[in-house]
Amino acid sequence: MPLELFQRLGLALAVGLLIGVERGWHARDVPEGGRTAGVRTYALSGLLGGVAGVLGQTLGGWAFASVALPFATAFILFKHREQMAGKDYSVTAVVAALLVFALGAWAIVGDGRVVAAVAVVAVGLLAFKEALHRWLERLTWPELRSALILLAMSLVALPLLPNQGYGPHGAFNPYELWLLTIAMAGVSFAGYVAIRVFGASRGLLLASVAGAMVSSTAVTFHLARREKAAPNTLAHAGAALAAGAVMAARLCVIAAILSPVLLPRLLPPLAAFAIVSAALALAAIWRAARNGKGEAGSPMKSPFDLDVVFKFALALGLVMAAARVLAGTWGAAGLLPFSALAGLADVDAVALTTARMTTQGLDPRLGAWAILLAAGADSGSKAVIAAVVGGPRLGALFAAGTLLAAAGGAAAYWALGLW
């Protein structure tokens, strides 16, 4: 017990030192005695919080309060005198000192890992003051509004929806449809932010790769909308192809985890598809940057358009519902038609369903055909989305790249005799 107590008091001291170093660095030009608190004061505040926590555990809450209240009062009074002299109205230092004391006490009674994590987050917020203020100055109302809407969709509306199927064969699931809508809006928002932070070329590529881990269809839809608002066809086609490469890799991961027997049949064609898609994507984006169009086009005025997102998510939801009815009606005999239809909206649903069926006795060869058919339907639907939403040129470039990648996958499939 004494050793653990020493460790906890050491953590309380370390928290104070960590925050004190950041506070002291910002006020390093202030002469000795010209500030209320520096690295020593914050370190002692953390240790004092730890001692108060020990007293509270040993003697009761009154002992903790008898230390905490005088500390808070004294610090606030001294900081008030300093701020009056310097005409400073910020309360950050007071909050930081109270947080150090509270974390010191928490280190005694709580989980030290959580205490350390909170301390690191607090230091980050204090250290990045200038960056946060600059970001806030550049923040526009449409961006703030979109972020709030996305948060409300995710944290307020989503938990209220029932997560169960309704209608024939559970075709309609409100929770799933709303989650798809959030994914569509989230991918658009993430792409918008990435472009603003990293620039058009790098931002497009990073956002597309990250977004494709959720939905490559949503990424393609976002890129097509961006092409219509700010034409940059090579870069947008390249980013969409990169999303397709991630989709192929994601299917391999799903198969490896849920049904390893499928992996030998899926890995060669999907790996070839991913490699060709990635190579074409990098070439297109590099060419766009070399032509001076990597940063072309003004950013979209809003991270996402709710009307468009709702309509597109509803359309995909209807396709998924129809696929469920088909699969429920025909069972294994309808696997290939189900895969072709469901792949238009969500290739992952096909991969998950097929993986479960192979573990229950489905022929792995038929399972592999179903997943590859869904991937082909998914790629075809994205080409149509690119052409209809983004324009014929974007659709043609994306379709040509996808066909080359599909040809590579087919060649690998045929060369290894997997048919």
N, C-alpha and C positions, 0 to 999 in steps of 0.2 A: 504493500500500500504506500509506504513513504516514497519508493521509487516512482510509482505512477503519479503521485502528487507532485514530485519534483518535475516530472515530464510535463504535466499539465501546466504548472506554473511557468516552465520554460516556454511553452507554446504561447501563454498569455504575454510574456515578455517579448517573444519574437513577433507577435502581431503588432504590438506597440512600436517595436523597432522598424518593422516594415513600413508602416504608415508614417512613422516619424521621419524616416529617411526621405520619403517623397515630399512631405511637408517642409522639412528642413532644406531640401534642395531648392524648392521654389522660393524660399525666403533666405537663401544663402548670402545675399548681399546686405541684409539688414544687420546692423551692428549688434554686438552682444548686449542683451538686456533690452533691446528695442522691440522684442516680440513676445507674445504671451507664451508660446509653446514652440519647441523645436524637437529634435530627435530624442533628447534625453527626457523631456516632459512627456512625450507620447509613449516612450518605452516604459516610463514609470507609471503612466496611466493604465497601460495594459497590465502591468504587474499588480498595481493597486486593485484593478478589477478582479484579478485572480485571487488576491488575498481576501477581498470582499466576498467572493464566491465561496471560499473555504469557511469564512466566518458564518456565512449564511447557512451552509450545510451543517456546521457544528452547533451554532447557537440559535439559529432560526432567522426568519426574514427580517426581524427588527435590526439584527446586527449588520446585515447587508445594507439595509436602508440607511443606517447611521453612518456608513461610509459613502454610499452612492450620492445621497442628497448634498452633503457638504462639498464633495468633489464637483458635482455639477454646478452648484451655486458659485463656488469660487472661480471655476473656469469661465463661466459666463460673465461674471463681474470683471475679471481681469481682461477678457477679450473685449468687453464693451468699452473699457477705458482705452484700449489700444485702437479700436475702430473709431472712436470719437476723435482721437488725435489725428488719425489719418483719413477721416471722412470715408470710411469703408463700411458698406452696408451688407456685405456678404455674411451669411450664417454658416458657410461650408466648414470653417475651422471648428466651430462649436459642435456641429453634427459629427464631424470626424472624431473629435475627442470623446464624445459620448459613445460613439460606436466602438472605439478602442476599449473603453472601460467595459462596455457590455460584452464585447468579444472575449475580453480577459476573464470575465465571470463565467461566460459560456464555456470557455476552455476547461473549467473545473467541473462543470456539471453535465456537459453535453458531449457530442461527438467531435473529436478534434479535427477530423477530416472536413467536416462542414465548416468549422471555425476557420480553418486555413483557407478554404475555398472562398468564403465570404470576405476574408481579409484581402485576398488577391483581387477579387472583383472590385472592392472598395478602392484599392490602390490604382487599379486601372481607370476607374472613373475620375479619380483625382488627377492622375498623371495626364490624361488625354483631354484636359479642360479646353485647350485651344482648338484641338481638332474637332471636339464636339460642338464648340461654338461656331466654328467655320461651317461645319455641316449644317447646323441649324439655320445659319444665314442663307445657305443655298437651297434649303428645303422649300419646295413650292406647295401651295395649297392642294393641288391635285394629288401630289405624292403623299401628303399627310392624310388626305381623305381616303385614298386607296389603301394605305396601310391600316387605318382604323376599320375600314370595311372588311378587309381580309381578316383582321383579328376578330371582329364580331362574327364573321362567318364561321371561323374555326373554333372560337372559345365560347361563344354564346349560343349560336343556332345549332351547330353540329351535335353537341351533347343532348339536345332536346329531341332529336329525331330518333324514331325507333329503328333499330338495326335488325330488321327482319324482312323477309320477302312477303309480298302481297300478290294476289292474282294467281293465274295458272302457273304452277311449278315455281312459285315464288319469284316471278319475273321482275317485279318492281320492288326495289329496296330503297326507301327514302334516304337512309343514312349513306348508302353507297353512292347514290346519285349526287347527293350534296357534297360528298367527299371528292367526287370527280370534278364538280364545279370548283371547289377550293383548289384542287390541283391545277386546273386550267388557269385560274386567276393567279395562283402562287407562282407558276412558271413564268407567266408574263411579268409579274412584279419583280421576280428575281432577275430576269433578263434585263429589264429596264434599269435596275440598280447596278448590275454588273457593267452595263454599257456606260453609265454615267461615271462609274468609278474607274474602270480599266480602259475605256475607250471603245470605239466601235468594233474593231477586229478582235482584240483579246477578250473584250467583254462578251461579245457574241459567242465566241468559242467556249469560254468558261461557263457561261450561263446555260448554253445548250447541252454541254456534257453533264452539268449538275442536274438540270431539269429533266434530261432523258432518263436519269435514274428513277424518276417518278413516272414520267409519261413522255415518250418521244413524239406522240401525236400532239400533245399540248405544246411541245417545243416547236414543231413544224407550223402549227396554227399561229403561234406568237410570231415566228419569223416571217410568215406570209403577211400578217398584219403590218409588221414593221416595214416590209418591202413596199407595201402599198403606201405607207406614210412617208418613208424615206428610202427611195430606191438605192440598193447596193447589192445587185443580184448575185454576183460571184460570192461575196462574203456570206450572204444569207443562205445560198444553196450549199456552200461549204459547211456552215454551221448545222444545217438540217441533216447533211450526210454524216456529220460527227454524231448527231443524236441517234441516227440509225445504227452506227457502229456500237454505241452504248446499249441500244436495245438488243442487239445480237448477243453481246457479252452478258447482259442481264438474263437472257433465256438460258444460257449455259449454266449460270450460277443457280438458277431455280432448279434445273434438272439435276445438277450435282448434289444439291441439298435434299431434294424430295424424292428423286428417283434416279440413282446413279446408273441404273441399267440403260437409261436413255442417252447418257452422255457420250458414249462412243459413237453413236449414230448422229448426234447433233453437233458435237464439237468441230469436226472438220468443215462442214459447210458453213456453219455460223462463224467460225474463226476466219475463214476465207472472206466471207461477207464483211466482217468487221474490219479486217486488215485493208481490203480494197476501199471500203467506205472511208476509213480514217485517212488513207493516203490521198484520196481524191479531195477530202475535206481540207487537209492541210495545204494541198496544192492550190485549191480555189481561194482560200483565205490569203495565202502568200501572194498569189497573183493579184488579188484585189488590193492588197497593201502596196505591192510594187507599182501598180497603176495609179497610185495616189488616191484610191477610193476606199482604203481601209477605214478612214475616219469620215467618209462622206455621209451626208444626210443629217438633218437635224433630228434630235431625239423625239420620240413620240410625246404628245402633249400630256398623256396620262398613262400610268403603268398598265392599266387594263380598262376595257370598256365592258361594264357589267352586262349590258343588253346582249352584246355579241357573245360573251362568255356563257351566259345562261342558255342562249339558243343553241350554241354548239354543244355544250354539255348535255342538254336535253336530247339532241339528235343522237349523240353517242349512247346515252342511256336507253333510248328506244331500240337501237341496234343490239345492245347487250340483252335487253329484255326479250327481244325476238329470238336471240340465240339460245337463251335459257329455255324458252318454250320448245324450240326445236330439239334441244338436247333431252329435255324431259319427256318429250313425246316419243322419240325414236331410240333413245338410249345409245348404246355403242354403235348401232347401225347408222346413227345420224352424226357420228363424231366428225367426219370430214366436212359435211355441210355446216355443222355447228362451228367448226374451226374457221372455215372461210367467212362465215357471217360475223362471228365474234371478233375475228382478227381485224375487221374494219374499225372496231372501237377499242379493243383492249386485248392485246396479244398475251399479256400476263394471265388473264383469266383462262385462256386456252391452255397455257403451260401448266398452271396449277391443277386444272381439271384433269388433264391428260396424265400428269405425274401421279395423281391419286389413282387413276384408273389402271396404270401400269403396275402399281403395287398390289392391285387387286386381281391381276391376271391378264390384263390387256396385252396383246402382242406389242413388244417394244418397237417393232418396225412400223406398225400402224400408228403408234403414239408419236414417233418421230415425224412421220408424214404429216400428222395433224398439226404439230407445232410448226413445222416448216411451211405448211400451207397457210397457217395463221400469220406467220411472219411475212409471207408474200402478200397476203391480203392487206396487212397493216402497211407495208411499204407502198402498195398501190393506192390505198386510201390517202396516204400522206402526199403522194404525187398529185392526186386530184385536189386535195386541200391547197397545196402550194399553187396550183394553176388557177383555181377558182378564186381564192382569197388574195394571193400575191401577184397573179398575172401569168400569162402564157410563158414568158421567158423563164421565170423562176421555176414553173412547173416542168418545163422542158429540160432545164439543166439538172434539176433534182431527179427527174425520171431517168435521164441518161446515166447519171452517176449510180443510181440505184440498180439499173439494169446491168451495168458493168459489175457491180458488187454481187448481184444475184448470179450472173454468169460465172463469176469466180467460185461462188458457193456451190453451184451446180456441177462445175468441173471437179471440185474436190469430192463431192458426193459420188459422182460417176467414177472417178479414178480409183477410189477406194472400194468400189463395189458394194456400196451401202444400200442400193435400191432394192 
